[in-house]
């Protein structure tokens, strides 16, 4: 798995290429997906470039797919460069609390993954996936407790064990080996689950333990 900043840039270009290859002519309107990505990229830019001004960005709309892709690419490439150049130990503002640049890059990759899946689904194609999904999986593991807070519930004190298989076949393990609660299966499926793009019943994931069952129920509400 390449470093997160390299993967963020690679996945940026791959998503633009996917939309340009399949998105023109009759078919679904993809501009709203890129408007959402542009808003996120601008938030990342603010976080890295002007943290004091960090906050909600205005809603964006585009008149054409060309405009949508071009403006998003400009914003995303700038955000990617700022994150890669930031001091590694900096704490940058983000919606869930301050994050180091590498973790914020993983959050940005998670947004790309989710929007890329939405775009691919709209076009009826399968997106190319490689081991860059490891950063998305890491962010999904790191933010396990977010869904509990969303529903004003207390997260379990004990960490889960996540045993995830990369597209290359590499095994990625997160959490203590003796954890009572664990999630196992393909890393891509795990990423589809935690980004809300697929339900567990449609994925090759297995869950063990009462807390993972509770977590899954909250995720799928």
C-alpha positions as CSV (number, residue, x, y, z in Angstrom):
1,X,0.0,0.0,0.0
2,X,1.4,3.4,-1.0
3,X,1.5,6.3,1.4
4,X,-1.9,8.0,1.9
5,X,-1.0,11.2,0.1
6,X,0.1,9.3,-3.1
7,X,-3.0,7.2,-3.0
8,X,-5.2,10.3,-2.5
9,X,-3.7,11.9,-5.7
10,X,-3.9,8.6,-7.6
11,X,-7.6,8.1,-6.7
12,X,-8.4,11.7,-7.6
13,X,-7.2,11.2,-11.1
14,X,-8.8,7.8,-11.4
15,X,-12.2,9.2,-10.5
16,X,-11.9,12.0,-13.0
17,X,-11.0,9.5,-15.7
18,X,-13.9,7.3,-14.8
19,X,-16.4,10.1,-15.1
20,X,-14.8,11.4,-18.3
21,X,-14.8,7.9,-19.9
22,X,-18.4,7.0,-19.0
23,X,-20.3,10.2,-18.0
24,X,-20.8,12.0,-21.3
25,X,-23.8,11.6,-23.6
26,X,-27.3,10.3,-22.5
27,X,-27.3,9.0,-19.0
28,X,-27.3,10.1,-15.3
29,X,-26.4,13.6,-14.3
30,X,-23.2,13.3,-12.3
31,X,-22.7,17.0,-11.4
32,X,-24.2,16.8,-7.9
33,X,-21.6,14.2,-6.9
34,X,-18.8,16.5,-8.0
35,X,-20.4,19.4,-6.2
36,X,-20.3,17.4,-3.0
37,X,-16.7,16.5,-3.6
38,X,-15.8,20.1,-4.3
39,X,-17.3,21.2,-1.0
40,X,-15.3,18.6,0.8
41,X,-12.1,19.5,-1.0
42,X,-12.6,23.2,-0.1
43,X,-13.1,22.2,3.5
44,X,-9.8,20.3,3.4
45,X,-8.1,23.3,1.8
46,X,-9.4,25.6,4.6
47,X,-8.3,23.2,7.3
48,X,-4.7,23.1,5.9
49,X,-4.4,26.6,4.5
50,X,-6.5,28.8,6.9
51,X,-7.6,26.8,9.9
52,X,-9.0,29.9,11.6
53,X,-11.6,30.1,8.8
54,X,-12.6,26.5,8.9
55,X,-16.3,26.0,8.7
56,X,-19.2,25.2,6.4
57,X,-18.7,26.0,2.7
58,X,-21.4,27.4,0.5
59,X,-23.5,24.9,-1.6
60,X,-22.2,24.5,-5.1
61,X,-24.0,23.7,-8.4
62,X,-22.7,23.2,-11.9
63,X,-24.2,23.7,-15.3
64,X,-22.2,21.0,-17.1
65,X,-20.2,17.9,-16.3
66,X,-17.1,19.5,-17.9
67,X,-17.4,22.4,-15.4
68,X,-18.1,20.1,-12.5
69,X,-15.0,17.9,-13.1
70,X,-12.7,20.8,-13.8
71,X,-13.6,22.9,-10.8
72,X,-13.5,19.8,-8.5
73,X,-10.1,18.7,-9.9
74,X,-8.6,22.2,-9.2
75,X,-9.8,22.2,-5.6
76,X,-9.0,18.5,-5.0
77,X,-5.5,18.7,-6.4
78,X,-4.8,21.8,-4.3
79,X,-6.1,20.2,-1.1
80,X,-4.1,17.1,-1.8
81,X,-0.9,19.2,-2.2
82,X,-1.5,21.1,1.0
83,X,-2.0,17.9,3.0
84,X,1.1,16.3,1.6
85,X,3.1,19.4,2.4
86,X,1.8,19.9,5.9
87,X,3.9,19.2,9.0
88,X,3.1,15.6,10.0
89,X,2.4,16.5,13.6
90,X,0.0,19.3,13.0
91,X,-3.6,19.0,14.3
92,X,-5.9,20.3,11.5
93,X,-9.5,21.1,12.2
94,X,-12.2,18.7,11.0
95,X,-15.8,18.0,11.6
96,X,-15.0,15.1,14.1
97,X,-12.3,17.0,15.8
98,X,-8.6,17.8,14.9
99,X,-6.8,15.4,12.7
100,X,-3.2,14.9,11.6
101,X,-2.6,15.6,7.9
102,X,-2.3,11.9,7.1
103,X,-5.6,11.1,8.9
104,X,-7.3,13.9,7.2
105,X,-6.0,12.5,3.9
106,X,-7.6,9.2,4.8
107,X,-10.9,11.0,5.5
108,X,-10.6,12.7,2.1
109,X,-9.9,9.3,0.5
110,X,-13.0,8.0,2.2
111,X,-15.1,10.7,0.6
112,X,-13.6,9.8,-2.8
113,X,-14.3,6.2,-2.3
114,X,-18.0,6.8,-1.4
115,X,-18.6,9.3,-4.2
116,X,-16.7,7.1,-6.6
117,X,-19.0,4.2,-5.8
118,X,-22.1,6.4,-6.2
119,X,-20.8,7.5,-9.6
120,X,-20.0,4.0,-10.7
121,X,-23.4,2.7,-9.6
122,X,-25.1,5.5,-11.5
123,X,-23.1,4.6,-14.6
124,X,-23.6,0.8,-14.1
125,X,-19.8,0.1,-14.1
126,X,-17.5,-1.4,-11.5
127,X,-14.8,1.0,-10.1
128,X,-11.2,-0.1,-10.1
129,X,-10.2,-1.0,-6.6
130,X,-6.7,-1.6,-5.3
131,X,-4.9,-1.5,-1.9
132,X,-5.6,2.2,-1.5
133,X,-8.8,1.0,0.1
134,X,-6.6,0.3,3.1
135,X,-6.7,3.9,4.1
136,X,-10.5,4.0,3.9
137,X,-10.6,0.8,6.0
138,X,-8.2,2.4,8.6
139,X,-10.5,5.5,8.7
140,X,-13.5,3.3,9.1
141,X,-11.9,1.5,12.0
142,X,-10.7,4.8,13.6
143,X,-14.2,6.3,13.5
144,X,-16.0,3.2,14.8
145,X,-17.6,5.2,17.6
146,X,-19.0,7.9,15.4
147,X,-22.3,6.0,14.8
148,X,-22.8,5.6,18.5
149,X,-22.5,9.3,19.1
150,X,-24.9,10.0,16.2
151,X,-27.6,8.1,18.1
152,X,-26.6,9.4,21.5
153,X,-25.4,6.0,22.6
154,X,-22.2,5.1,24.6
155,X,-19.7,3.1,22.5
156,X,-18.3,-0.1,24.0
157,X,-15.2,0.3,26.0
158,X,-13.4,-2.6,24.4
159,X,-12.0,-2.3,20.9
160,X,-13.1,-4.6,18.1
161,X,-10.8,-6.8,16.1
162,X,-10.9,-6.2,12.3
163,X,-9.4,-8.8,10.0
164,X,-9.6,-7.5,6.5
165,X,-8.3,-8.9,3.2
166,X,-6.8,-6.4,0.8
167,X,-7.6,-6.5,-3.0
168,X,-4.0,-7.8,-3.4
169,X,-4.6,-10.6,-0.9
170,X,-2.6,-8.9,1.9
171,X,-4.1,-9.3,5.4
172,X,-4.7,-6.1,7.4
173,X,-5.5,-6.5,11.1
174,X,-6.7,-3.8,13.4
175,X,-7.3,-4.2,17.1
176,X,-6.3,-6.8,19.7
177,X,-6.0,-10.4,18.6
178,X,-8.0,-11.6,21.6
179,X,-10.9,-9.2,21.2
180,X,-14.3,-10.8,21.8
181,X,-16.0,-8.8,19.0
182,X,-14.6,-9.0,15.5
183,X,-15.3,-8.2,11.9
184,X,-13.7,-10.3,9.1
185,X,-13.8,-10.3,5.3
186,X,-12.7,-8.3,2.2
187,X,-11.5,-4.8,2.9
188,X,-13.5,-3.4,0.0
189,X,-16.7,-4.8,1.4
190,X,-15.9,-3.3,4.8
191,X,-15.4,0.1,3.2
192,X,-18.7,-0.2,1.3
193,X,-20.4,-1.0,4.7
194,X,-18.9,1.9,6.7
195,X,-19.5,4.4,4.0
196,X,-23.1,3.4,3.8
197,X,-22.9,2.2,0.1
198,X,-24.0,-1.4,0.8
199,X,-25.8,-3.4,3.4
200,X,-24.0,-6.2,5.3
201,X,-26.3,-8.9,3.8
202,X,-24.9,-8.0,0.3
203,X,-21.3,-8.3,1.5
204,X,-18.9,-11.1,2.3
205,X,-18.3,-9.9,5.9
206,X,-18.7,-11.9,9.1
207,X,-19.4,-10.5,12.5
208,X,-18.8,-12.1,15.9
209,X,-19.9,-10.7,19.3
210,X,-22.8,-8.8,20.7
211,X,-21.2,-5.4,20.3
212,X,-20.5,-5.9,16.6
213,X,-24.1,-6.8,16.1
214,X,-25.2,-3.6,17.9
215,X,-22.7,-1.5,15.8
216,X,-24.0,-3.0,12.6
217,X,-27.6,-2.3,13.5
218,X,-26.7,1.4,14.1
219,X,-24.7,1.6,10.9
220,X,-27.7,0.3,8.9
221,X,-30.4,2.5,10.4
